[in-house]
Amino acid sequence: MKVLHLDINHPLIIEQLTALGFENHEDYTSPKEVIAQKIATYDGIIIRSRFSLDKEFLEKATNLKFIGRLGAGLENIDTKYAYSKDIFLAAAPEGNRNAVGEHALGMLLSLFNKLHTADKQVRSGKWDREGNRGVELEGKIVGIIGYGNMGKAFAKKLKGFDVADVICYDITGGVEDENARQVGIMELQQRTEVLSLHVPQTEATIGMINSEFINAFHHPFWLLNTARGKCVVTEDLVEALKAKKILGAGLDVMEYEKASFEDMFTEQQLPEAFQYLIAAENVLLSPHVAGWTVESKIKLAQTVVDKIKAKFC
């Protein structure tokens, strides 16, 4: 089978697919329109986030048997149409779940201990011990929304920190394990002191963290988002930060990212809400790299190869 690679990934994916008998072609630069003209000759696609594989594109891929996506989600693929054509979809959340769990924990500890602001102050010659007094994770109640690969990885990292409780909410029942107890949304909002998002981007999750949702929480809380930026309404987050309903936020993803996840600064004028986040000392930002480690690059590629091998070899 012929496979077209649309993004540069770890070389093991081409090496191992070649060893399995696949014919690998690479095209990392041609525009989508050019790719669409030749896609009918391919049996497989390997992609990360270069462009969307929508219905119009997939209709031209008449021989397509599988799509391998080196990432956690499939939101840049028209999954409904792909499944209707019996196209096998192989995402790789197993490949970067550990990286996401570590990144979320790192953001939380940095926020609690004001490490990002303290570092800047010391470098500028300011020595403010009292102003950088932190808080401890021990004894806190951590709530997790979305208890799949990423949520479970984060909960596992919390073991050993002596948190009071780890609770999780998920639309799928029976997902709890030894690291978190599954609860309803009311209990989550009643008890949570730290909230971490680990949901995919769907119609149900876009804009889910809004003013109404935030104000239903009984306690002020810390927010972590290493999932998808569009799950949080940024203007509502800013209002909650100003009102101290949200005590601080660690954001690896932003509402303003493009669909490819590769860029955000596409507008000449940055949104006012984002300008607030940039200036806020209780906000920690990173450029969608929670799952972007040296190790996860290898794991993502290996996971996709293993799934394709199990299905077709």
N, C-alpha and C positions, 0 to 999 in steps of 0.2 A: 504494500500500500504506500502511496505517496503522501508525505506530510509536509505542510507548509508552515514554517516558523516565522511568526510576525514580530516577535520581540526577542531581544538578546537575553538569554537566560544562562544558567550554569551549563558548561559544555557537556556535562554528563548526560543531559537529556538527549542530545543528538548522538553521542557515542553509544549509549545503551539502546536507543531505538534502532540505530544502524545495525548493532549486533543482533537485534531481534529480527532483522530482515526488512525493516522499513526503509524507504527511499526518502531522504530528507532534503528539502529545499529551503533556502533562507531568503527572505525579502524583508528587510528592516526599514526600508526607505520609501518604497512606492506608495502613492496615495491610495486611499481606500477604493477609489473608482478603478484604478489600474488593477488592484488585487481582485476586484469583483469580476473583471473580464476573464481572468484565468482560473478562478477558484473552482470551476466545474471539473477541472482535471485532478483535483486533490481529494483524497479519502480522509485526511485528518488535518486539523489546524491546531497549532500551539500558540497561545496568545497570553499576554499579561493584561495590559490595559490600553493598548495603543489606540484602538477605536472600537466602537460598538459593533457587534455582530447582530444586526437587527433583521427583521423578517425579510426586507428587501434584499439584503446581502445574502442571507441564507437561502433564499429562493434560487439564487444563481449557483449555489453550491450543491448541484444535483447529485453528486456522488459521495457527499460527505457522510462519514460514518462516526466520527468522533471529534470533539473539541476538548483540548486540554488547556485549562486555565491555571497558570501559576499564581494563585492567590486564593484568598479564603472564600470569596463570593462569586456569584455568576450574574451580577446585575448589569454587566455590559453585554449580556447575551440574551436574546429573545428565547427564554427557556421554553415557553409554552409552544412556540412554533418548532423549536428543535426537538422537543419530545414528540410532537405530532409526526415528525419525520423519522422517528426512531434514531436520532443522533445521540450517541453516548456522550454525556457531559462529565468531565473529570476536573473538579476543583480540588484544591489542596489545603483545606483549613488545618489538617493535621501537621502540615509542614511548617507553619509559622505560629502555631498556638503558644508554644513555650516562649517565643520572642515577645508576643503580645502580652502574655501574663507578666513577664519580667518588666516590660516597659511600663505597664499600668502601675505596678507596684513601685517602680522607681519614681514615677511622676508623683504618686501619693506621698511617698516619704520625703521627696524634695519639697512639696508644698507644705507638709506638716512642719518641716524643719527650716523652711524659708531659705533653702540652700541656693536657689537661683538668684535671689536678691542679695543674700549675704555675700556671695562670691563677688558680685559687682561692686558692693560697697567696700570690701576689703581691698580689691584691686584699685579702687579710687582713693584709698587712704582713710576710709571711714571705718571706725572700730566700734560698732554698736551692739553690745552683747544683749542688753535688755530688749532692744527693738527687734532682735532676731530670736527671741525666746520661742521655742517650738511647742508642739503638742505631740502626744504619743498615740500610736496606733493601738496599743494595748487597751483592752476594755471597750473598744468601739464596736458598734454594730454595722457590719458591711452588707449592703444590699447589691445584688447583681441582677441586671435585667438582660436576659438572653443567656441560657445555661447550656450552650453547646460546647464546641471545642475550645473557644476562647474563654468563655465564662468559667468553665471547669479548670482551665489552666491558671486563671487568676486566683480562683478559690484555693487551689492547691498551694500557690505561693504564700497564701496567708497563714498556712500552718506554721506554728512556731512563733507567731507574733502575739499569741494570747489575746486575740480579739474576743469580745464577749459572745458574738454570734455571727455567722455568715448565712444569709438568707438569699434565696434566688426566686425570681419570677420568670416564667416562660409560658408561651401559649401552648406548648406541648406538655402534657402531664407525665409524671413519673420520671423526671430527669434528675432528681436530687441524688446525691451520693454521700459518701462519708465526709465530704468537705463543705457541703452546703445543704440546707433544708429548704425545700420548695414551699412557697407561701403564696397566698393570693395578693392581689395588688393593694388591698386595703392594709394588710399587715405590713407589707413592704413600706408603704408610705407612713405608717404609724411609727415604725421603729428605726428606720434607716438613718445612719449618721454619715456614712460614706456610700455614694451610689456610683457604680461602674457599669457602663453600657457595653454590651457585647452582642449586638443584634445585627442582622443583615439589613441592607437597604431594601425595603419593600414599600408598597402603598400604605401598609399599616404602620410602618415605623418612621416614615418621613414626617418630620415635624412633631414627633410624639412628645419630646421634651419641650413643652410650651408653658406659658404662664399658668394655665389651669392645672396642668399636671404638677408643676413645681409647687404651687400654693397648696396643694392637697397634702404635702408632707407636713408632719406634725413638728418636726425639728429642723432647724437650719442644718444643711448638709454640704458635704464636699462632693463635687461632680468630676468623674473621669469619663472621657470619651475616646476610646481607641477603636471605635467601630466605624461608623460612617457619619460624615459631617452633617448631612441633611437630616439626621435624626433629631438634631437640636436646633430650635429656632433661636438664632444668635441674639436678636433684639430682646427676646424674652429672657435669655440667659443674662444679658447685661443688666436688665432691670432687676433681676433677682440678686445679682452681685451687688448692685447699688443698695438694695434694700436689706442686704445681709441675710437673705433667705438662703442663698448659696454662699458658703463661706470662702470658697475658692474653687478653681477649675483647672484640671489638667486636660488639655485638648491636643490630641495627635491629629485630629481631622477637623475640617472646617466646612461649614455650609457652602462656602463660596468656591470650593474646588471644582475644577472641570471634571467631566465624566471620566477622563483618562487617569485621574488622580495624580498626574505628573506636574501640574501647575495650578496656581491659584491667582497669581498677580497678573490677571489679564485685563483688568480695568485700570484706566488712568487714575481714577479717584477711588481710593479704598473706602468700603462702606463705613459709615460712622460707628456702627457697633463693633466692627473689627478694630478700628482705631482705638476704641476704649480698651479692648482686650490687650492690645499691644502695650498700652501704658499701665495696665493694672498690675500691681505687685503681687496680687493673690491669684494670678493666672499664669500658667505654664504652658507654652506652646511648642509643638514639634511638627515637622513637615511630612506627616503621614508615613512615619518610619517605624511604628511600633512592631510591625512584623518583618522589618527590613534589616536583618542581621547577616553577618557572614555565614553563620550556620544555617539560617532559614533559607538562604538562596540555594543551598545544597538540598535541604530537606524538601523544599517545594518541588524542585525538579525530580527528585527521587520519588516523591509521592505520586506525581502525575505519571511517570514511567510505570510504576508498579500497578496503577489502576488500569492503564492501557494494556499492559502485559496480561493482567488477570482477565481482561475482557476479550482480547483478540488473539492471544498466543497460547 
